[in-house]
Amino acid sequence: MDRLKAMATFVRIVEANSFSRAAEALNLPRASLTATMQNLEAYLGTQLLQRTTRALSLTTDGAEFYQHCREILAAVETAESRFRGTEGTVQGRLRIELPAALGRRVVVPHLGQFHASHPGVELVVGLSDRLVDLTREGIDCALRVGDLEDSSMLARTVGSMRFITCATPAYLAQHGMPRSIEELDLHRGVVHFSGRTGRPFDWDFMVEGRQVKRHVRGAVAVNDADAYVACGLQGIGIIQAARYMVSEHLACGALVEVLAACPSASMPISMVYPKGRRALPRLRVFAQWMEELFAAEPFLAPETGRAKRDN
């Protein structure tokens, strides 16, 4: 068995999340990939993939072996590049997971710039608000908003999400302008709930240097950021939305800021990736590009003094 070829086949199956799609990409019969995986698992003495009629997932051993395979293949690629005249050229596949609204509005519209600078990098971009398991799903990096919980991942701060509380002039004309956080109890809001947990997101305000959280009631609840803003624009209720998503509506007067004296706390935007990915040149250049992209966005640039670091 060609172990290096078997590793490459295993990695491609994981990245494609399908034997059939991997076979098409490699231009090989599906039976050939099945035989390669059977031989590899027999050689290692452990099961790497859980296979059912509908799903394909990594076992615990498979996730660990996948990390090692990626590092080994990256090292081979780097060594060969010196003698193939491709040294300094960044190439290879990069799987990325982005929050849906942030990806659609900020990252995807500029991907052409990255591709023009690095045409050898094949980007596979997923847009989702679910909390993906990067290791088990074979994803190289993901953007996360807020405090990070998974200490097994490396994180690099690339931006800062700022929020603003606002409503339509028509809503405020009918219900009045709330003058304090407590007066929100007399108003209705649009509820934004997590598609992952089903729990509504609390609103938060900075009052005399401390963070105050508030639950706001509403007759409409959605789990999508764009739908949330759309409901706010219809005057259904007050919303607390990411400033970059409503800046144009505030500028034209379609929305009006509420409780300006009690701004919402910002959240870090981080790029997270498994420890074994740090050495990938294509990940390094993509991370640098992301930093530059967010730095140019007035409502998403990192806060002054916030370090950009791996930790």
C-alpha positions in Angstrom: 0.0 0.0 0.0 1.2 3.5 -0.9 0.7 5.1 2.5 1.2 8.7 1.2 -1.4 8.1 -1.5 -3.7 6.5 1.0 -3.4 9.5 3.3 -4.2 11.9 0.4 -7.2 9.7 -0.5 -8.4 9.8 3.1 -8.1 13.5 3.3 -10.0 14.0 0.1 -12.8 11.8 1.3 -13.1 13.8 4.5 -13.0 17.1 2.7 -15.6 16.0 0.2 -17.6 14.4 3.0 -18.5 11.7 0.4 -16.8 8.7 -1.2 -18.6 9.4 -4.5 -17.7 13.1 -4.7 -14.1 12.3 -3.7 -13.9 9.6 -6.4 -15.2 12.1 -9.0 -12.5 14.7 -7.9 -9.8 12.1 -8.1 -11.1 10.5 -11.3 -11.1 7.1 -9.7 -13.7 4.4 -9.3 -15.6 4.6 -6.0 -14.6 1.0 -5.3 -11.0 2.0 -5.5 -11.4 4.5 -2.7 -13.4 2.0 -0.6 -10.5 -0.6 -1.0 -7.9 2.1 -0.1 -9.8 3.0 3.1 -10.3 -0.7 4.1 -6.5 -1.3 3.6 -5.6 1.8 5.5 -7.9 1.0 8.5 -6.6 -2.6 8.5 -3.0 -1.4 8.5 -3.6 1.1 11.3 -5.8 -1.3 13.3 -8.5 1.2 13.9 -11.7 2.6 12.3 -11.2 6.1 10.8 -14.7 6.8 9.3 -18.2 6.1 10.5 -20.2 5.2 7.4 -23.9 4.9 7.1 -26.3 5.2 4.1 -26.8 8.9 4.8 -23.8 10.2 6.7 -20.1 10.1 6.8 -18.1 11.2 9.9 -14.8 10.9 11.5 -14.2 8.7 14.5 -12.1 10.0 17.4 -9.0 8.2 15.9 -10.0 9.3 12.5 -10.0 13.0 13.5 -6.6 12.7 15.1 -5.2 10.8 12.1 -6.7 13.4 9.7 -4.8 16.2 11.5 -1.5 14.3 11.1 -2.2 13.6 7.5 -2.9 17.2 6.7 0.4 18.2 8.3 2.4 15.5 6.6 0.9 16.3 3.2 1.5 20.0 3.7 5.2 19.3 4.6 5.6 17.1 1.4 4.0 19.9 -0.7 6.4 22.5 0.8 9.5 20.2 0.2 8.5 19.4 -3.4 7.8 23.0 -4.2 11.5 23.9 -4.0 12.3 21.4 -6.8 9.2 21.9 -9.0 9.7 25.7 -9.4 6.6 26.5 -7.3 8.3 27.7 -4.1 6.6 30.8 -2.8 3.4 29.9 -4.7 0.5 29.4 -2.4 -1.8 26.6 -3.5 -4.1 23.9 -2.3 -7.7 23.6 -1.0 -8.9 25.6 2.0 -12.2 24.8 3.6 -13.8 27.8 5.4 -17.0 28.1 7.5 -18.5 31.6 7.9 -21.5 33.0 9.8 -24.3 33.4 7.3 -25.0 37.1 7.3 -21.3 38.1 7.9 -20.2 35.9 5.1 -22.8 37.0 2.6 -22.5 40.7 3.3 -18.7 41.2 4.0 -16.6 38.3 3.0 -18.1 36.7 -0.1 -18.4 40.0 -2.1 -14.6 40.4 -1.9 -13.5 36.8 -2.5 -12.6 37.8 -6.1 -9.8 40.0 -4.7 -8.3 37.1 -2.8 -8.7 34.8 -5.8 -6.9 37.3 -8.0 -4.0 37.5 -5.6 -3.8 33.7 -4.9 -5.3 31.9 -7.9 -3.7 28.6 -6.8 -5.8 28.4 -3.7 -9.1 26.5 -4.0 -11.7 27.9 -1.6 -14.5 25.8 -0.3 -16.8 28.2 1.6 -19.7 27.2 3.8 -22.2 29.7 5.1 -24.0 28.6 8.3 -24.8 29.8 11.8 -24.3 26.3 13.3 -21.3 25.6 15.5 -19.3 23.3 13.4 -16.7 20.8 14.7 -13.8 21.8 12.6 -11.7 18.7 13.2 -14.4 16.2 12.6 -15.8 17.9 9.5 -12.4 18.6 8.0 -12.7 22.4 8.0 -9.5 24.4 8.0 -10.8 27.6 9.7 -14.0 29.4 10.7 -15.1 32.8 11.8 -16.7 33.1 15.2 -18.4 36.0 16.8 -18.2 36.4 20.6 -16.3 34.7 23.4 -14.7 31.5 22.4 -15.3 28.3 24.4 -13.2 25.7 22.6 -9.7 25.9 24.1 -8.4 23.2 21.7 -8.6 25.7 18.8 -6.1 28.5 18.0 -7.8 31.9 17.6 -6.8 35.1 15.8 -8.9 38.3 16.3 -9.7 39.9 13.0 -12.5 42.3 13.8 -15.0 43.5 16.3 -18.8 43.3 16.0 -20.6 46.5 17.2 -24.3 46.6 17.9 -26.9 49.3 18.0 -30.5 49.5 19.4 -32.9 51.0 16.9 -36.5 51.2 15.6 -38.4 52.8 12.8 -39.7 56.4 13.1 -43.3 55.0 12.6 -42.9 52.6 15.6 -41.5 55.4 17.8 -44.3 57.8 16.8 -46.8 55.2 17.8 -45.2 53.9 21.0 -42.9 56.6 22.1 -39.1 56.8 22.6 -37.9 54.7 25.5 -35.8 56.9 27.8 -34.3 54.1 30.0 -33.6 50.4 29.8 -36.5 49.8 32.3 -38.9 51.4 29.8 -38.2 48.7 27.3 -40.7 46.6 29.4 -43.4 48.9 27.9 -42.3 48.2 24.3 -42.1 45.2 22.0 -39.0 44.0 20.3 -38.2 41.5 17.5 -36.8 38.4 19.1 -33.6 37.0 17.5 -33.0 33.4 18.7 -30.1 31.0 18.1 -30.7 28.5 15.3 -28.3 26.2 17.2 -29.7 26.3 20.7 -33.2 27.8 20.1 -32.6 30.3 22.9 -33.3 34.0 22.3 -30.3 36.3 22.4 -30.3 38.8 25.3 -29.8 42.4 24.6 -27.0 44.1 26.5 -26.2 47.7 27.5 -23.2 49.4 29.0 -24.4 51.4 32.1 -21.7 53.2 34.1 -19.0 50.8 33.0 -20.9 47.6 33.6 -22.8 45.3 31.3 -26.5 45.0 31.8 -28.4 42.2 30.0 -32.1 42.5 29.1 -34.7 40.1 27.7 -37.1 41.9 25.4 -40.5 40.4 24.6 -41.9 40.3 21.0 -44.6 38.8 18.9 -42.2 37.8 16.1 -39.1 35.6 16.6 -36.6 34.8 13.8 -33.2 32.9 13.8 -31.7 34.8 10.8 -29.9 38.1 11.1 -31.2 39.4 7.7 -34.7 38.4 8.6 -34.3 40.1 12.0 -33.4 43.5 10.4 -36.2 43.1 7.8 -38.7 42.7 10.7 -37.3 45.8 12.4 -37.6 47.8 9.1 -41.3 46.9 9.0 -41.9 48.5 12.4 -42.7 45.2 14.1 -40.6 46.3 17.1 -37.3 47.5 18.4 -34.2 45.6 17.4 -30.6 45.4 18.6 -28.6 44.6 15.5 -25.1 44.6 14.2 -24.3 48.1 13.2 -22.8 47.1 9.9 -26.1 45.6 8.9 -28.2 48.7 9.6 -25.8 51.6 9.0 -27.4 52.4 5.6 -30.9 52.4 7.2 -29.7 54.7 9.9 -28.1 57.1 7.5 -31.3 57.4 5.4 -33.6 57.7 8.4 -35.4 54.4 7.9 -34.2 53.4 11.4 -33.5 55.7 14.4 -31.1 54.9 17.3 -32.7 54.2 20.6 -31.0 54.5 24.1 -27.9 56.1 22.6 -26.6 56.8 26.1 -26.5 53.1 26.9 -24.5 51.5 24.0 -24.2 47.8 23.5 -21.0 46.0 24.3 -19.0 44.9 21.2 -18.0 41.3 20.5 -14.7 40.1 19.0 -14.7 38.4 15.6 -12.1 35.6 15.6 -10.7 33.3 13.0 -10.3 29.9 14.7 -8.5 26.8 13.4 -7.1 23.5 14.7 -3.5 23.7 15.9 -2.3 21.5 13.1 -3.3 24.1 10.5 -0.9 26.9 11.6 1.8 25.9 9.2 -0.4 25.9 6.1 0.8 28.8 3.8 -2.7 29.1 2.3 -4.2 29.6 5.7 -1.7 32.2 6.7 -2.3 34.3 3.6 -6.1 33.9 4.0 -5.9 35.0 7.6 -3.8 38.1 6.6 -6.3 38.9 3.9 -9.2 38.6 6.4 -7.5 41.0 8.8 -7.0 43.6 6.0 -10.7 43.1 4.9 -12.1 43.7 8.4 -9.7 46.6 9.1 -11.2 48.4 6.1 -14.8 48.0 7.4 -15.7 51.0 9.6 -18.1 49.1 11.8 -16.2 45.8 11.9 -12.5 46.9 12.4 -10.8 45.6 15.5 -11.1 47.9 18.5 -8.1 50.1 19.2 -5.7 48.2 21.5 -7.2 44.8 20.8 -4.3 42.5 19.9 -4.4 40.3 16.9 -2.8 37.1 18.1 -2.9 33.4 18.1 -3.7 32.0 21.5 
